[in-house]
Amino acid sequence: MVSRIEPDRYADTGFAVKDTAPEINAMIFAAMMRKTPQERLLMGFDMMATAREMVWSGVGSQGTEAERRSLFFRRFHGTEAPWETKA
């Protein structure tokens, strides 16, 4: 999922954090851009893994594996799992 960024808000930094001053956003953006592409990619992987763990922890252990996977998919992606769609 991609967050929706207001088109004109902090356009020079790519961030749209509403409760942070533009100078701070610029500082954060500059710090991120000092990282190598590989470091930024690894950070993204780490964030994705953390998000998955958080969703799995909320799914619990009740139900069959198929039911749990479907629930995970709905919570993580915000839509019905493709294998659940009816023709």
Phi and psi in degrees as a GROMACS rama.xvg file:
@    title "Ramachandran Plot"
@    xaxis  label "Phi"
@    yaxis  label "Psi"
@TYPE xy
-114.067  134.438  VAL-2
-72.3219  152.084  SER-3
-92.3629  123.468  ARG-4
-107.313  129.958  ILE-5
-60.6366  132.764  GLU-6
-59.113  -35.5277  PRO-7
-103.079  0.277985  ASP-8
-84.8244  117.32  ARG-9
50.5319  43.8916  TYR-10
-58.2631  -27.0073  ALA-11
-75.8043  -14.3654  ASP-12
-111.574  -20.6527  THR-13
85.1028  -1.75797  GLY-14
-103.211  152.316  PHE-15
-133.491  46.488  ALA-16
-80.0407  120.998  VAL-17
-82.6705  -19.4483  LYS-18
-105.619  18.1309  ASP-19
-124.912  137.18  THR-20
-64.3077  148.393  ALA-21
-55.8714  -35.259  PRO-22
-64.5816  -38.9536  GLU-23
-69.6939  -41.8541  ILE-24
-58.9319  -41.8716  ASN-25
-63.2155  -39.3347  ALA-26
-65.3835  -43.2217  MET-27
-64.1549  -44.6628  ILE-28
-60.7179  -44.3262  PHE-29
-62.2149  -41.0452  ALA-30
-63.4744  -40.5271  ALA-31
-66.0746  -37.8901  MET-32
-73.2167  -17.3848  MET-33
-75.0924  -17.81  ARG-34
-75.8389  154.175  LYS-35
-73.6362  159.309  THR-36
-56.3308  -36.9951  PRO-37
-64.1076  -41.18  GLN-38
-63.798  -41.3221  GLU-39
-66.3202  -38.9309  ARG-40
-63.5363  -44.7916  LEU-41
-63.3241  -37.321  LEU-42
-61.3888  -41.5821  MET-43
-62.8227  -43.0143  GLY-44
-61.2078  -42.984  PHE-45
-62.034  -42.1134  ASP-46
-65.0684  -39.2889  MET-47
-64.7022  -43.5102  MET-48
-62.6638  -40.717  ALA-49
-64.4721  -43.6648  THR-50
-61.7924  -42.0997  ALA-51
-62.0418  -44.3711  ARG-52
-60.4004  -41.3103  GLU-53
-63.8979  -42.6702  MET-54
-67.1055  -44.6975  VAL-55
-59.783  -38.2713  TRP-56
-64.6629  -28.271  SER-57
-83.7172  -17.3691  GLY-58
-74.0584  -36.3601  VAL-59
82.5183  -172.452  GLY-60
-114.855  7.77572  SER-61
-81.7458  147.412  GLN-62
91.0571  173.165  GLY-63
-75.4203  166.793  THR-64
-61.8693  -40.1181  GLU-65
-62.2432  -42.4416  ALA-66
-64.769  -41.6704  GLU-67
-65.6043  -40.6833  ARG-68
-65.171  -39.8101  ARG-69
-64.7826  -42.795  SER-70
-63.369  -42.9167  LEU-71
-57.8889  -48.8059  PHE-72
-58.3676  -46.3795  PHE-73
-61.8215  -43.0561  ARG-74
-69.9928  -39.6002  ARG-75
-75.4531  -41.3127  PHE-76
-102.787  -12.8738  HIS-77
73.5087  19.3983  GLY-78
-149.393  165.735  THR-79
-66.7835  146.147  GLU-80
-65.7753  142.885  ALA-81
-58.95  -30.7462  PRO-82
-76.9901  -5.88746  TRP-83
-97.853  -12.4306  GLU-84
-68.1206  141.724  THR-85
-102.518  136.634  LYS-86
